[in-house]
Amino acid sequence: MAMVALRREGRRFAPLISHNPINAVRSSVITEELAPQGARFVSTQIVRTRMKSVKNIQKITKAMKMVAASKLRAIQTRAENSRGLWQPFTALLGDASSVDVKKNVIVTISSDKGLCGGINSTAVKISRAIHKLSSGPEKEPGYVVLGEKAKVQLIRDSKQQIKLSISELQKNPLNYTQVAVLADDILKNVEYDALRIVFNKFQSVVSFLPTMSTVLSPEVVERESESGGKLGELDSYEIEGGETKSEVLQNLTEFQFSCVLFNAVLESACSEQGARMSAMDSSSRNAGEMLDRLTLTYNRTRQASITTELTEIISGASALEG
């Protein structure tokens, strides 16, 4: 509802905005000179309408800031606690982001709503850069998009590379079960050698860090461990329970991806609310500054009208006396 009201007030206010108070006064004087008799105060009415629109927009942005702050407090603690889920995988598998594979699938996480600064464009920019680096004669990069805003941007030039698109992820409160089901759907419907999860890591209300996490397929992990590559230390672990190495790696990959995706979604949600809170705070301050300028313009226009009336009265009285 707040978004709809903000758009309505913006459309109402857009054709009336004057960025220069001097020009606004000049236009007001011209309007008074060209206005027919009995319509002298039409310029004052226009300024009052502008002031009312700015006040309404300021109320909406302040309300949206408070809502974003409330949601941020609810998500921030869960996001910080979820960081411990994927750290054991980094200790076990190391940093596998530099492993060269054929099928790179870039999982881009963004928001479904706007008015949150540049977090969505930043994630899309990083995803496009990774896609460009992963492209080649024998390579097949692709996208999995979480969030409507990233989909809108990527569909312009990479429509054929989008393998899967999911929106309204944050419609309900996020939990691990929900994200685990989503991760399982991605693994079943997308062929990959490496999943590159791109998200914004929350640092503070005014700061976020674009981050990429890599999850390799079980086949690539087994190949790298056998060849003594970056994952060669996996052979030093003993497997218990009667499971084969392939089965253990398959389960490990699924659990790793669900944990990394859960943390990435929470971090992106925190970054979104923090950026929206900062953006709405800036919008409220800008609306206050514009309201001050419009108040000054209104006072000047009103004073000019009063001065004109006094001049006419005095001139008429002088003419009668003469």
C-alpha positions as CSV (number, residue, x, y, z in Angstrom):
1,M,0.0,0.0,0.0
2,A,2.8,2.4,0.8
3,M,4.4,1.7,-2.6
4,V,1.2,2.5,-4.4
5,A,0.6,5.7,-2.4
6,L,4.2,6.8,-3.1
7,R,3.8,6.3,-6.9
8,R,0.4,8.1,-6.8
9,E,1.9,11.1,-5.0
10,G,4.9,11.1,-7.3
11,R,2.8,11.2,-10.4
12,R,0.7,14.0,-8.8
13,F,3.8,15.9,-7.8
14,A,6.0,15.4,-10.9
15,P,4.6,18.0,-13.3
16,L,4.6,20.6,-10.5
17,I,8.2,20.3,-9.3
18,S,10.4,23.4,-9.7
19,H,14.0,22.8,-8.7
20,N,14.9,26.5,-8.7
21,P,13.0,28.7,-6.2
22,I,13.9,31.8,-8.2
23,N,12.4,30.3,-11.4
24,A,9.3,29.3,-9.3
25,V,8.9,32.9,-8.1
26,R,9.4,34.2,-11.6
27,S,6.8,31.8,-13.0
28,S,4.4,32.8,-10.2
29,V,4.7,36.5,-11.1
30,I,4.2,35.7,-14.8
31,T,1.1,33.7,-13.9
32,E,-0.3,36.6,-11.9
33,E,0.3,39.0,-14.7
34,L,-1.3,36.7,-17.3
35,A,-4.1,35.5,-15.0
36,P,-7.6,37.0,-15.6
37,Q,-9.2,39.2,-13.0
38,G,-10.3,37.2,-10.0
39,A,-7.5,34.5,-10.4
40,R,-4.7,36.4,-8.8
41,F,-3.9,33.8,-6.2
42,V,-3.8,30.8,-8.5
43,S,0.1,30.7,-8.2
44,T,-0.2,30.5,-4.4
45,Q,-2.6,27.6,-4.7
46,I,-0.2,25.7,-6.9
47,V,2.6,26.1,-4.4
48,R,0.3,24.9,-1.6
49,T,-0.5,21.9,-3.7
50,R,3.2,21.2,-4.2
51,M,3.8,21.5,-0.4
52,K,0.9,19.1,0.3
53,S,2.3,16.5,-2.1
54,V,5.8,16.8,-0.6
55,K,4.5,16.3,2.9
56,N,2.5,13.2,1.8
57,I,5.7,11.7,0.2
58,Q,7.7,12.5,3.3
59,K,5.1,10.7,5.5
60,I,5.3,7.6,3.2
61,T,9.2,7.5,3.2
62,K,9.3,7.8,6.9
63,A,6.8,5.0,7.3
64,M,8.8,2.8,4.9
65,K,12.0,3.5,6.8
66,M,10.4,2.4,10.1
67,V,9.1,-0.8,8.4
68,A,12.5,-1.6,7.0
69,A,14.2,-1.0,10.4
70,S,11.7,-3.4,12.0
71,K,12.3,-6.1,9.4
72,L,16.1,-5.7,9.6
73,R,16.1,-6.3,13.3
74,A,14.1,-9.5,12.8
75,I,16.5,-10.9,10.1
76,Q,19.9,-9.6,11.2
77,T,20.4,-12.0,14.1
78,R,19.4,-15.0,12.0
79,A,21.7,-14.0,9.2
80,E,24.7,-13.7,11.5
81,N,24.0,-17.1,13.1
82,S,23.7,-18.7,9.7
83,R,27.3,-17.8,8.8
84,G,28.5,-20.7,10.8
85,L,26.7,-23.3,8.6
86,W,28.9,-23.0,5.5
87,Q,32.3,-22.4,7.3
88,P,32.9,-26.1,7.9
89,F,32.6,-26.7,4.2
90,T,35.3,-24.1,3.5
91,A,37.6,-25.8,6.0
92,L,37.0,-29.2,4.4
93,L,36.9,-28.3,0.7
94,G,38.9,-25.1,0.7
95,D,38.3,-22.2,-1.6
96,A,37.2,-23.8,-4.9
97,S,36.2,-20.7,-6.8
98,S,39.2,-20.9,-9.1
99,V,38.5,-24.5,-10.3
100,D,38.0,-24.4,-14.1
101,V,34.8,-26.3,-15.2
102,K,32.7,-26.5,-18.3
103,K,29.2,-25.8,-17.0
104,N,29.1,-22.8,-14.7
105,V,25.7,-21.9,-13.3
106,I,25.5,-18.4,-11.7
107,V,22.9,-18.2,-8.9
108,T,22.0,-14.5,-8.6
109,I,20.1,-13.5,-5.5
110,S,18.2,-10.1,-5.6
111,S,15.1,-8.6,-4.2
112,D,11.5,-8.6,-5.5
113,K,10.9,-5.0,-4.7
114,G,12.8,-1.8,-5.5
115,L,13.6,1.4,-3.5
116,C,16.6,-0.2,-1.9
117,G,19.6,1.5,-3.5
118,G,22.0,-0.3,-5.7
119,I,22.1,-3.8,-4.2
120,N,20.2,-5.4,-7.2
121,S,22.3,-3.7,-9.9
122,T,25.5,-4.6,-8.0
123,A,24.6,-8.3,-7.9
124,V,23.6,-8.3,-11.6
125,K,26.9,-6.5,-12.5
126,I,29.0,-9.1,-10.6
127,S,26.9,-12.0,-12.2
128,R,27.5,-10.6,-15.7
129,A,31.3,-10.3,-15.0
130,I,31.4,-13.9,-13.8
131,H,29.4,-15.0,-16.9
132,K,31.8,-13.2,-19.2
133,L,34.8,-14.9,-17.5
134,S,33.1,-18.3,-17.7
135,S,32.3,-18.0,-21.4
136,G,34.3,-19.8,-24.0
137,P,34.2,-22.1,-27.1
138,E,33.6,-25.3,-25.0
139,K,31.9,-23.8,-22.0
140,E,28.2,-23.5,-21.2
141,P,27.5,-20.8,-18.6
142,G,24.0,-20.1,-17.4
143,Y,21.9,-18.3,-14.8
144,V,19.5,-19.2,-12.0
145,V,17.8,-16.0,-10.8
146,L,16.2,-15.6,-7.4
147,G,14.3,-12.3,-7.3
148,E,12.3,-10.3,-9.7
149,K,14.7,-7.3,-10.0
150,A,17.6,-9.4,-11.2
151,K,15.4,-11.2,-13.7
152,V,14.2,-7.9,-15.2
153,Q,17.8,-6.8,-15.8
154,L,19.3,-10.1,-17.0
155,I,16.4,-10.9,-19.3
156,R,17.4,-8.0,-21.6
157,D,20.6,-9.5,-22.9
158,S,20.8,-13.0,-21.4
159,K,17.3,-14.4,-21.8
160,Q,18.5,-17.7,-23.4
161,Q,21.0,-18.3,-20.6
162,I,18.4,-18.1,-17.8
163,K,17.8,-21.8,-16.8
164,L,15.5,-21.1,-13.9
165,S,13.8,-18.1,-12.3
166,I,12.2,-17.9,-8.9
167,S,10.4,-14.9,-7.3
168,E,8.5,-14.0,-4.2
169,L,11.0,-15.9,-2.1
170,Q,10.7,-13.5,0.8
171,K,6.9,-13.4,0.8
172,N,6.9,-15.6,3.9
173,P,9.4,-15.7,6.8
174,L,12.5,-17.5,5.6
175,N,13.5,-20.8,7.2
176,Y,16.0,-23.5,6.4
177,T,13.3,-26.0,5.3
178,Q,11.9,-23.7,2.7
179,V,15.4,-22.9,1.3
180,A,16.4,-26.6,1.4
181,V,13.4,-27.5,-0.8
182,L,14.3,-24.7,-3.2
183,A,18.0,-25.9,-3.3
184,D,16.8,-29.4,-4.1
185,D,14.6,-28.1,-7.0
186,I,17.6,-26.2,-8.4
187,L,19.9,-29.3,-8.2
188,K,17.3,-31.5,-9.9
189,N,16.4,-29.1,-12.7
190,V,19.8,-27.6,-13.6
191,E,22.9,-29.4,-15.0
192,Y,26.1,-27.9,-13.6
193,D,29.7,-28.5,-12.8
194,A,29.9,-25.5,-10.5
195,L,27.3,-23.3,-8.8
196,R,28.5,-19.7,-8.3
197,I,26.2,-18.1,-5.7
198,V,26.3,-14.3,-6.0
199,F,24.8,-12.2,-3.1
200,N,25.3,-9.1,-1.0
201,K,26.8,-9.9,2.4
202,F,25.4,-7.6,5.1
203,Q,28.0,-5.5,7.0
204,S,26.0,-2.6,8.3
205,V,22.9,-0.5,7.6
206,V,24.9,1.6,5.1
207,S,27.4,-1.1,3.9
208,F,27.2,-4.4,2.1
209,L,29.8,-6.5,0.3
210,P,29.2,-8.3,-3.0
211,T,30.2,-11.9,-2.4
212,M,30.5,-15.1,-4.5
213,S,30.4,-18.6,-3.0
214,T,31.2,-21.7,-5.1
215,V,29.7,-25.2,-4.8
216,L,31.2,-27.9,-7.0
217,S,29.3,-30.9,-8.3
218,P,30.2,-34.3,-6.8
219,E,31.9,-35.4,-10.0
220,V,34.2,-32.4,-10.1
221,V,35.0,-32.8,-6.4
222,E,35.9,-36.5,-6.9
223,R,38.0,-35.6,-10.0
224,E,39.9,-32.9,-8.2
225,S,40.6,-35.0,-5.2
226,E,41.8,-38.0,-7.3
227,S,44.0,-35.8,-9.4
228,G,45.6,-34.2,-6.3
229,G,44.4,-30.8,-7.2
230,K,42.9,-28.2,-5.0
231,L,40.8,-30.8,-3.2
232,G,43.5,-33.5,-2.8
233,E,43.2,-33.6,1.0
234,L,39.8,-35.3,0.8
235,D,41.4,-38.7,0.4
236,S,43.0,-38.4,3.9
237,Y,39.5,-38.7,5.5
238,E,38.1,-42.1,6.3
239,I,34.5,-43.0,5.2
240,E,32.3,-44.8,7.8
241,G,28.9,-46.3,7.6
242,G,29.3,-48.4,4.5
243,E,28.6,-45.6,2.0
244,T,30.7,-45.2,-1.1
245,K,32.8,-42.0,-1.8
246,S,30.4,-40.9,-4.5
247,E,27.4,-41.2,-2.2
248,V,29.1,-39.2,0.5
249,L,30.1,-36.5,-2.0
250,Q,26.5,-36.3,-3.3
251,N,25.1,-35.8,0.1
252,L,27.8,-33.4,1.0
253,T,27.2,-31.3,-2.1
254,E,23.4,-31.1,-1.5
255,F,23.9,-30.1,2.2
256,Q,26.6,-27.6,1.3
257,F,24.5,-25.9,-1.3
258,S,21.4,-25.7,0.9
259,C,23.5,-24.2,3.8
260,V,25.3,-21.7,1.5
261,L,22.0,-20.7,-0.2
262,F,20.2,-20.2,3.2
263,N,23.0,-17.9,4.4
264,A,23.1,-16.1,1.1
265,V,19.3,-15.5,1.1
266,L,19.4,-14.1,4.6
267,E,22.4,-11.9,3.9
268,S,20.7,-10.5,0.8
269,A,17.5,-9.9,2.8
270,C,19.4,-8.0,5.5
271,S,21.2,-6.0,2.8
272,E,17.9,-5.2,1.1
273,Q,16.3,-3.9,4.3
274,G,19.4,-1.9,5.3
275,A,19.7,-0.3,1.9
276,R,15.9,0.5,1.8
277,M,16.2,2.0,5.3
278,S,19.1,4.2,4.2
279,A,17.4,5.2,0.9
280,M,14.1,6.2,2.7
281,D,16.1,8.2,5.2
282,S,17.8,10.1,2.4
283,S,14.4,10.6,0.7
284,S,12.8,12.0,3.8
285,R,15.7,14.5,4.2
286,N,15.4,15.5,0.6
287,A,11.7,16.0,1.0
288,G,12.3,18.2,4.0
289,E,14.8,20.3,2.1
290,M,12.3,20.6,-0.8
291,L,9.6,21.6,1.6
292,D,11.8,24.4,3.0
293,R,12.4,25.7,-0.5
294,L,8.7,25.5,-1.3
295,T,7.8,27.3,1.9
296,L,10.2,30.1,1.0
297,T,8.7,30.3,-2.5
298,Y,5.1,30.4,-1.0
299,N,6.0,33.2,1.4
300,R,7.6,35.2,-1.4
301,T,4.6,34.7,-3.8
302,R,2.2,35.6,-1.0
303,Q,4.2,38.7,-0.1
304,A,4.3,39.8,-3.8
305,S,0.5,39.4,-4.0
306,I,0.0,41.5,-0.9
307,T,2.3,44.2,-2.1
308,T,0.5,44.3,-5.5
309,E,-2.9,44.7,-3.7
310,L,-1.6,47.5,-1.4
311,T,-0.1,49.3,-4.5
312,E,-3.5,49.1,-6.3
313,I,-5.4,50.3,-3.2
314,I,-3.0,53.3,-2.7
315,S,-3.1,54.1,-6.4
316,G,-6.9,54.0,-6.4
317,A,-7.1,56.2,-3.3
318,S,-4.7,58.7,-4.8
319,A,-6.7,58.8,-8.0
320,L,-9.9,59.5,-6.1
321,E,-8.3,62.3,-4.1
322,G,-6.8,63.9,-7.3
